[in-house]
Amino acid sequence: MIAIIGFIVVTGAVLGGFVLSGGHVGALLQPYELLTIGGAALGGLIVMSTKKILVDLVKGCLACLKGSPFGKPAYRDLFKLMYTLLRLARRDGLLALEAHVGKPHDSKIFHEYPRISKNHHVTDFICGAFAPVLDGTVRPEQLPEMLEAEIKVIEQEHHAPLHALQKTADALPGFGIVAAVLGIVITMESISGPVEEIGHHVGTALVGTFLGILMSYGFFGPLASRMELLGQEELVFFRAIASIVSGFAGDASPKVAIERACRGIGSAVRPSRDELDKMFKEVEGA
């Protein structure tokens, strides 16, 4: 929603300034310029990307428009879910977690927190983090390094579509110049015509430069920055999970493991001491 509001503000500011200066919006509606710029940008994006990058890019753009799923409610569900799982492991032993971690989609505990269970990336990471602990294949001091390596891979996969989008944004002013040059070529073919016709062709050519710059700095560039921000928020969420599981594997109590993870997240989504105590009581009273 924030991204949509931002795009509306950019469009309104540009068009408003143009109209107030005496311009006519119809002069900016040049479909052939858009075809040239958009087609060149899309072609360049396809050339520099793999199928996975293109799919991830579309998903990332949609996520930018919908907003971040890793807000304070998501952290509240995460901490309550993890506290429930850790209390179960402390009370009934690690084997009690296998039914939930092995098949999270059939787990009543996971189903109680739909913000987590419906995000298969988060669910898979939680289950994958617990797996070596349940199998006993790693020592507690080895687990943080293992989970951080997995997070690094996630980070690299986030950067691939972001890099492609940023490259496209950087290229758009150049494609705008290409469209403008093509417009000047058309103008030269009509150089002997009426002044009004020449002026129309020159104006159309300049619209190409305008659109290329506007699309780059007003839309694609900010969209890439927004996508990067959302990617960072997701990585912080995963690191909170890793911190909780690593702390528990290191024999920390469930409360201590979660409190330590809270210190690694931003103040905008971090629960207060009272909120955290309330979450613990809600789980204990369930």
C-alpha positions in Angstrom: 0.0 0.0 0.0 2.8 2.4 0.8 4.4 1.8 -2.6 1.1 2.4 -4.4 0.7 5.7 -2.5 4.2 6.7 -3.4 3.7 6.0 -7.1 0.5 8.0 -7.0 2.3 10.9 -5.4 5.1 10.8 -8.1 2.6 10.7 -10.9 0.4 13.4 -9.4 3.4 15.7 -8.8 4.7 15.3 -12.3 1.4 15.6 -14.1 0.3 18.4 -11.8 3.4 20.5 -12.4 3.0 19.9 -16.2 -0.6 20.9 -16.3 -0.1 24.0 -14.0 2.7 25.1 -16.3 0.2 25.2 -19.2 0.9 21.8 -20.7 -1.7 19.3 -22.0 -1.6 15.7 -20.6 -2.5 14.4 -24.1 0.9 15.5 -25.3 2.5 12.9 -23.0 0.5 10.0 -24.3 2.8 8.7 -26.9 2.3 4.9 -27.2 5.1 4.4 -29.8 7.6 6.0 -27.3 6.3 3.7 -24.6 6.6 0.7 -26.9 10.2 1.5 -27.7 11.3 2.2 -24.2 9.2 -0.6 -22.6 10.1 -3.2 -25.2 13.8 -2.4 -25.0 13.8 -2.5 -21.2 11.8 -5.8 -21.1 14.1 -7.4 -23.7 17.2 -6.3 -21.7 15.7 -7.7 -18.5 15.0 -11.1 -20.2 18.5 -11.3 -21.6 20.2 -10.6 -18.2 17.9 -12.9 -16.2 17.1 -16.6 -15.7 13.6 -18.0 -15.5 13.9 -18.2 -11.7 15.1 -14.6 -11.4 12.1 -13.4 -13.6 9.6 -15.3 -11.4 11.2 -14.0 -8.2 11.1 -10.5 -9.7 7.4 -10.7 -10.3 6.8 -12.0 -6.8 9.0 -9.3 -5.4 7.2 -6.6 -7.2 3.8 -7.9 -6.0 5.2 -8.1 -2.5 6.2 -4.4 -2.7 2.7 -3.4 -3.6 1.1 -5.6 -0.9 3.5 -4.6 1.8 5.8 -6.5 4.2 4.5 -9.6 5.8 7.1 -9.3 8.5 5.5 -6.7 10.7 4.9 -6.8 14.5 1.9 -9.3 14.2 4.2 -11.7 12.4 6.8 -11.5 15.1 4.2 -12.0 17.7 3.0 -15.2 16.0 6.6 -16.3 15.6 7.5 -15.9 19.2 4.4 -17.6 20.4 4.9 -20.5 18.0 8.5 -20.9 19.0 7.8 -20.7 22.7 5.1 -23.4 22.3 7.5 -25.7 20.5 10.4 -25.1 22.9 8.1 -25.7 25.9 6.9 -28.9 24.3 10.5 -30.0 23.8 11.5 -29.2 27.4 8.5 -31.0 28.8 8.2 -34.1 26.6 11.7 -34.3 25.0 13.0 -33.5 21.5 11.1 -36.5 20.0 7.8 -34.7 20.8 8.8 -32.1 18.2 9.1 -34.6 15.3 5.4 -34.8 14.7 5.2 -31.0 14.3 8.5 -30.2 12.6 8.4 -33.2 10.3 4.9 -32.4 9.0 4.2 -28.8 9.8 1.1 -28.7 7.6 -0.5 -31.3 9.7 0.6 -29.7 13.0 -2.1 -28.2 15.2 0.5 -25.9 16.7 1.5 -24.4 13.3 -2.1 -24.1 12.3 -2.7 -21.8 15.3 -0.4 -19.2 13.7 -1.5 -18.8 10.1 0.9 -15.9 9.5 3.7 -18.4 9.9 2.1 -21.6 8.6 0.9 -20.0 5.3 4.4 -18.7 4.6 6.1 -21.9 3.3 9.6 -20.2 3.2 9.4 -19.4 6.9 7.9 -22.8 7.8 10.6 -24.6 5.9 13.3 -22.6 7.5 12.0 -23.3 11.0 11.7 -27.0 10.3 15.1 -27.1 8.7 16.7 -25.3 11.7 15.2 -27.9 14.1 16.1 -30.9 12.0 19.8 -31.2 12.9 19.0 -30.6 16.5 16.5 -33.5 16.5 18.9 -35.7 14.5 21.8 -34.9 16.7 24.0 -34.4 13.7 25.6 -31.1 14.8 27.0 -29.8 18.0 25.3 -26.7 19.5 28.2 -24.5 18.7 28.1 -25.5 15.0 24.4 -24.7 14.5 24.7 -20.9 14.2 27.3 -21.1 11.4 25.1 -23.7 9.6 22.0 -21.5 9.8 23.9 -18.4 8.8 25.2 -20.1 5.7 21.6 -20.9 4.7 20.6 -17.3 5.3 23.5 -16.1 3.1 22.0 -18.2 0.3 18.6 -16.7 0.8 20.2 -13.3 0.7 22.0 -14.0 -2.6 18.7 -15.2 -4.1 17.1 -12.0 -3.0 19.8 -9.9 -4.6 19.5 -11.6 -8.0 16.1 -10.1 -9.0 16.9 -6.9 -7.2 20.1 -6.5 -9.2 18.3 -7.2 -12.5 15.6 -4.6 -11.6 18.2 -2.0 -10.7 20.1 -2.6 -13.9 16.9 -2.1 -15.8 16.2 1.2 -13.9 19.8 2.4 -14.8 19.2 1.6 -18.5 15.8 3.3 -18.8 17.2 6.9 -19.4 19.4 5.5 -22.2 16.4 3.8 -23.8 14.6 7.1 -23.5 17.4 8.7 -25.5 17.1 6.0 -28.1 13.4 6.7 -28.4 14.2 10.4 -28.7 16.8 9.8 -31.4 14.3 7.8 -33.4 11.8 10.6 -33.0 14.4 13.1 -34.3 15.0 10.8 -37.3 11.2 11.0 -38.0 11.4 14.8 -37.6 14.2 15.0 -40.2 12.0 13.2 -42.7 9.4 16.0 -42.2 11.8 18.9 -42.1 10.2 20.5 -45.2 6.7 20.3 -43.7 4.8 22.8 -41.7 6.2 24.2 -38.5 3.4 22.7 -36.5 4.2 19.2 -37.8 7.9 19.6 -37.0 7.1 20.9 -33.5 4.8 17.9 -33.0 7.5 15.5 -34.0 10.1 17.2 -31.8 7.8 17.2 -28.8 7.1 13.5 -29.3 10.8 12.8 -29.4 11.4 14.7 -26.2 8.6 12.8 -24.5 10.8 9.7 -25.0 13.6 11.2 -23.0 11.2 12.4 -20.3 9.5 8.9 -20.0 12.8 7.1 -19.7 14.1 9.3 -16.9 10.8 9.4 -15.1 10.4 5.6 -15.3 13.9 5.1 -14.0 14.0 7.6 -11.1 10.3 7.8 -10.3 9.2 4.1 -10.5 11.8 1.4 -11.2 14.6 2.8 -9.0 12.3 3.3 -6.0 10.7 -0.1 -6.6 14.2 -1.7 -6.5 15.0 0.1 -3.2 11.7 -1.0 -1.8 12.4 -4.6 -2.8 15.8 -4.4 -1.1 14.2 -3.1 2.1 11.6 -5.9 2.2 14.4 -8.4 1.6 16.3 -7.1 4.6 13.2 -7.3 6.7 12.8 -11.0 5.7 16.5 -11.7 6.5 16.1 -10.2 10.0 13.0 -12.4 10.5 15.0 -15.5 9.5 17.9 -14.5 11.8 15.5 -14.2 14.7 14.4 -17.8 14.0 18.1 -18.9 13.8 18.9 -17.1 17.1 16.0 -18.8 18.9 16.9 -22.3 17.7 20.6 -21.8 18.3 19.9 -20.6 21.8 17.7 -23.5 22.6 20.3 -25.9 21.2 22.8 -24.3 23.4 20.7 -25.2 26.5 19.1 -21.8 27.0 15.6 -21.8 28.4 12.7 -21.0 25.9 12.2 -17.5 27.4 15.9 -16.7 27.3 16.2 -17.9 23.7 13.3 -15.7 22.6 14.4 -12.7 24.6 17.8 -12.9 23.0 16.3 -13.0 19.5 14.2 -9.9 20.3 17.4 -7.9 20.8 18.4 -8.5 17.2 15.2 -7.0 15.6 14.3 -3.4 15.0 12.4 -1.3 17.5 9.4 -0.9 15.1 8.6 -4.6 15.4 10.3 -5.5 18.7 7.8 -6.4 21.4 8.2 -4.6 24.8 9.0 -6.5 28.0 5.3 -6.4 29.0 4.1 -7.6 25.6 6.6 -10.4 25.6 5.4 -11.5 29.1 1.8 -11.4 27.9 2.7 -13.7 25.0 4.3 -16.2 27.3 1.3 -16.2 29.6 -1.1 -16.7 26.7 0.9 -19.7 25.6 1.2 -21.1 29.1 -2.5 -20.6 29.7 -3.6 -22.3 26.4 
